[in-house]
Amino acid sequence: MTATDDFIDLGDRRLRVRRLQPRATDGLDRTTLVFLHEGLGCIEMWRDFPQKLCDATRCTGLVYDRTGYGRSSAWSSPPGVRYMEIEADEVLPRLLSAAGIEDCVLVGHSDGGTIALNYASRDPEPLRAVVTLAAHVINEPVCVSSIAAARAAFDGGDLRQRLAKYHGDNTEGAFRLWSEAWLAPGFEPMDGNARLPGVAVPVQAIQGEDDEYGSELQLGLIAGKVGGYCETRLVPDCGHSPHLQQPAYVLGEIARFIAPLALAG
């Protein structure tokens, strides 16, 4: 199945989106899986995982480059340390509306998972469930150390060139937004105490046992504070990208979780 790319104009920004169709369907009306990439990610950096999950669940999918990433337009003014809350509260609702998505499951990796939880905290009408992969609800010392190392690799190593392949003219802005926020004194990715109790939809939270950006404390905080059902999976022999490092297990677990929730209506 060939994926198609398009741009959605929201007035103050243009976002590149890729719509996915499952390779097999049975004629039933199912929800749409919306994929939210990591802090330095974009559509391509998901690789083939979104298509495989759409195939496994027989759901349609939407993958997109968030503002300032990939081929989407840059921020008109810097959003600062609240960039994930702004994405969840202001940008994502407009994107879903413009894309005609009235029923969805969010699948978010790292920053994308945090954005998904922020969005879910308002119990929005289109949302059916949330899946997070290595999401953060607090900023741990291990994360600060890893991002400081990434900044050094960007400024003095080859990370800038590797990211430029995916982000082009957005490379500098994307990296600085992400790194400066996470390294800012006192930064936290979300107000978990205020927001997580508002998450009423089912949540599946997945994290690698060897995640270089966070510990299993993240799973405990998500499960302990969301307002509805939550299941967690700590994946062995796995770092910060469970869907790429243990794809068979993660694909199976997400498909199992989504299956009873997928039928729209």
Secondary structure as GFF3:
##gff-version 3
##sequence-region A 1 265
A	DSSP	beta_strand	4	9	.	.	.	ID=ss1
A	DSSP	beta_strand	14	20	.	.	.	ID=ss2
A	DSSP	beta_strand	32	36	.	.	.	ID=ss3
A	DSSP	three_ten_helix	44	46	.	.	.	ID=ss4
A	DSSP	alpha_helix	49	57	.	.	.	ID=ss5
A	DSSP	beta_strand	60	64	.	.	.	ID=ss6
A	DSSP	three_ten_helix	80	82	.	.	.	ID=ss7
A	DSSP	alpha_helix	83	86	.	.	.	ID=ss8
A	DSSP	pi_helix	87	91	.	.	.	ID=ss9
A	DSSP	alpha_helix	92	98	.	.	.	ID=ss10
A	DSSP	beta_strand	104	109	.	.	.	ID=ss11
A	DSSP	alpha_helix	111	120	.	.	.	ID=ss12
A	DSSP	beta_strand	127	133	.	.	.	ID=ss13
A	DSSP	alpha_helix	141	156	.	.	.	ID=ss14
A	DSSP	alpha_helix	159	167	.	.	.	ID=ss15
A	DSSP	three_ten_helix	168	170	.	.	.	ID=ss16
A	DSSP	alpha_helix	171	183	.	.	.	ID=ss17
A	DSSP	alpha_helix	192	195	.	.	.	ID=ss18
A	DSSP	three_ten_helix	196	198	.	.	.	ID=ss19
A	DSSP	beta_strand	203	208	.	.	.	ID=ss20
A	DSSP	alpha_helix	217	225	.	.	.	ID=ss21
A	DSSP	beta_strand	230	235	.	.	.	ID=ss22
A	DSSP	alpha_helix	242	245	.	.	.	ID=ss23
A	DSSP	alpha_helix	247	258	.	.	.	ID=ss24
A	DSSP	three_ten_helix	259	261	.	.	.	ID=ss25
###
